[in-house]
Amino acid sequence: MYYLRQVRLHKLLAYSVLPLSILALAGCRQLPPSKPSSQWTPEEARGAQVYEAKCARCHYPTSTQSLHGPGLQALTKLKSMPSGAPPTDERLTAVILQGRQMMPATPLTDNQLADLIAYLHTL
C-alpha cells in the first residue's frame, strides 16, 4: 500500500511539475542580442538619434522591461508585439504615426520614420 502511494505521488509530480518547469524555462528564453552600434548603417545611426529624441523617454531599447511603454528589445524579431499584432514595418509605422492606447502619435518626416524603422530592426 505504501509503495503504491509513493508511485502515485511520483507520477503526480512527473505529470504536473515537469511540464510547469518546462513552461517556465521556455518563458525565460533569451532574446536575440541587439546589433552592436559599431555595425550600424548610417540610416540605423540616424534612427538611433530619432529614437533618443522621440522614443527613449518611454521605451527601453535593449530590454523587454516596461518604462512607461513596453521595452523594445528584439521587437521586430518576435512573432507579435505586446498588442498581439505582428511587428511588420507597416504596423510599426501605423503605431508610431497614429499612436495606440496610451502612446501618443509621433509626427515624423518620411526620412525620420525610415531611419527609425531601420534602427528598430537592430534592437
N, C-alpha and C positions, 0 to 999 in steps of 0.2 A: 504494500500500500504506500509506504513512504517513498519507495523507488518510483512508483507511478506519478506521484505528486511532483517529484523532482524533474521527471521527464517532461511533464506538462508545463512546469514552470520554465524550463529551458526552452521549450518550443514557443511558449508565450513571449519570452524575451527575444528569441530569434526572429519571430514574426512581427514584433512591434518595435523594438528598439533598433534593430539593424536598419530597417527602412527609414526610420526617422534620422538615424545617423547619416545615412547616405544622402538624404534630402538636405540636411544641414551642411554637409560638405559641398554638395553641388551648389548651394546658395552662396557659398564662400569662395567660389572660383575667382581666380584673378582675371581682371580685365586686361586687354592688350595695353602695353605701355604707350604713352604719347610719343609722337615723333620728336626727337631732340631739336631744339631751336637751331642748332648748328646746321641742320639739314633742311631747314625751311626754304621754300622758294621765295622770291620777292613778294609774290601775291600772298603767300601764307604769313610772311612777316608783317605786311601791311594789315592783314586780317587780325593779327595779334594786337596791333595798335587799336584797331576798331573795337576789338573785344575789351581791351583795357578801358577804353573811353566809354563804351556803351553797355557792357555786359558784366564786367568783373565785380561791380558792387553788389550783384545779386546771385551770381553763379560762380562756383569754384570750377576752374578749368581741368584740374587733374585729380579730381575726387568725385565720388558719387554722393558725398555728404551734402546736405542742403545748407545753403547760406540763407538767402531769402527765397530763392528758387532752387530747383534741383541742380546738383553737381553735374557737370557735362562730360566727365571722363568717358571716353570710348562711345560717346553718343551716337556717332554715325556707324559704329561697328556692331551695335546691338540690334536685336530684331525689332524692338519698339522703344519709343521714347516713354518717359514717365506717364504720358497721357494714354499710351497704348497704341498710338499711331506709329507706322513705320517711319524711320528717320530719313526720308528721301529729301533731296535738295529742295524739291517743291514744297514739301510740308514744313521744312525748316524755314524757308523763305516766308511762307504764309504766317507762321507763328511769330517770326521776328518783325515783320512789317505790320501785321494786324494785331498782334498781342493775343493772349489767351488767358482766361480767368484772371489771376492776379497780375500777370505780366502785361505791362503796358505796351502799346505799339511803339516800335523803334524806327523812326524815319531815317533811312539811309539812301545814299545815292546808289545807282546801279553798280558802280565800281566798288564802293564800300561793301555792299552786300556780297558781291562775288568774292572779294577778299576775305570777308568774314566766313563765308561758307567754306572756302578753301582752308582757312585756319581751323574751323570746327572739325574738318576731316583729319587734322593732325592730332587731335586730342585722343 
